[in-house]
Amino acid sequence: MSVIGPVFVVAVLAVVDPVSALIVGVAVALLPVARPVFRRLLGRRGAEHWAAYEAFAARMLATRSTG
């Protein structure tokens, strides 16, 4: 994993605006942790959405076949 790029950007930003550098530095540090959390949340939500879609499709097919 390349660490030099983000460190360089935060260092240059620290010279220009230290507060922004702090915010960007925290965001860069939390990014590796946030990505798997978001994937888990979106995966769970996607599975719930798919289950609801399957139930809806089953109801539509049942309604259609009865008449």
HELIX and SHEET records of a PDB file:
HELIX    1   1 ILE A    4  VAL A   16  1                                  13    
HELIX    2   2 PRO A   18  THR A   66  1                                  49    
END                                                                             
